[in-house]
Amino acid sequence: MEERDEKLIGKWIKKDETLKHCIEQHQEYEKRLEEFNRQIYLSPEESMERKRIQKLKLAIRDKIQLILSEHRGDHNSLRTHRSHPL
């Protein structure tokens, strides 16, 4: 994440429950992916789960970026994060 995003997150995480939840979820996905990455071999089921978590992590990152965009005052998105749940 860019430094400006990290600063914005630091500013808004205590004020925006949606942002806080998304950051926590992103961290949880990252933790789970690290666990898979430490394994030498993944079963087919584990590989599928790893791919699923990767997709979820990307989706939540997109949502975080949308929230940050709103906090920056970017008006190039027609949707708001509050009306676009994951």
C-alpha positions as CSV (number, residue, x, y, z in Angstrom):
1,M,0.0,0.0,0.0
2,E,1.2,3.5,-0.8
3,E,2.4,5.7,2.1
4,R,-0.4,8.2,1.4
5,D,-2.9,5.4,1.7
6,E,-1.4,4.3,5.0
7,K,-1.6,7.8,6.4
8,L,-5.2,8.1,5.3
9,I,-6.0,4.8,6.9
10,G,-4.4,5.9,10.1
11,K,-6.5,9.0,10.1
12,W,-9.9,7.4,9.3
13,I,-9.7,3.8,10.8
14,K,-11.1,4.9,14.2
15,K,-13.8,7.0,12.6
16,D,-15.0,4.7,9.8
17,E,-16.2,1.2,11.0
18,T,-16.4,-0.1,7.4
19,L,-12.8,0.8,6.7
20,K,-11.7,-0.7,10.0
21,H,-13.6,-3.9,9.2
22,C,-12.1,-4.1,5.7
23,I,-8.5,-3.5,7.0
24,E,-9.0,-6.3,9.6
25,Q,-10.4,-8.7,7.0
26,H,-7.5,-7.9,4.6
27,Q,-5.0,-8.6,7.4
28,E,-6.8,-11.9,8.1
29,Y,-6.6,-13.0,4.5
30,E,-2.9,-12.0,4.3
31,K,-2.3,-14.1,7.4
32,R,-4.1,-17.1,5.9
33,L,-2.2,-16.8,2.6
34,E,1.1,-16.7,4.5
35,E,0.2,-19.9,6.2
36,F,-0.4,-21.6,2.8
37,N,2.8,-20.1,1.4
38,R,4.9,-21.7,4.1
39,Q,3.7,-25.1,3.0
40,I,5.9,-27.0,0.6
41,Y,2.9,-28.9,-0.9
42,L,-0.7,-28.0,-1.1
43,S,-3.5,-30.5,-1.7
44,P,-5.9,-29.7,-4.5
45,E,-8.4,-28.5,-1.9
46,E,-5.8,-26.3,-0.3
47,S,-4.8,-24.8,-3.6
48,M,-8.5,-24.0,-4.3
49,E,-8.9,-22.4,-0.9
50,R,-5.7,-20.4,-1.4
51,K,-7.0,-19.1,-4.7
52,R,-10.4,-18.3,-3.1
53,I,-8.6,-16.3,-0.4
54,Q,-6.5,-14.5,-2.9
55,K,-9.7,-13.4,-4.7
56,L,-11.3,-12.3,-1.5
57,K,-8.2,-10.3,-0.5
58,L,-8.2,-8.5,-3.9
59,A,-11.9,-7.7,-3.6
60,I,-11.5,-6.3,-0.1
61,R,-8.5,-4.3,-1.3
62,D,-10.6,-2.8,-4.0
63,K,-13.2,-1.9,-1.4
64,I,-10.5,-0.3,0.8
65,Q,-9.4,1.7,-2.2
66,L,-12.9,2.9,-2.9
67,I,-13.3,4.0,0.7
68,L,-10.0,5.8,0.7
69,S,-11.0,7.5,-2.6
70,E,-14.1,8.8,-0.9
71,H,-12.1,10.1,2.1
72,R,-9.8,11.9,-0.3
73,G,-12.8,13.5,-2.0
74,D,-12.3,11.7,-5.3
75,H,-15.6,11.9,-7.1
76,N,-14.7,9.7,-10.1
77,S,-16.7,6.8,-8.7
78,L,-20.5,6.8,-9.0
79,R,-20.9,4.3,-6.2
80,T,-20.2,4.7,-2.6
81,H,-18.8,2.0,-0.4
82,R,-21.8,2.1,1.9
83,S,-24.2,1.1,-0.9
84,H,-21.9,-1.5,-2.4
85,P,-21.4,-4.3,0.1
86,L,-19.0,-7.2,-0.7
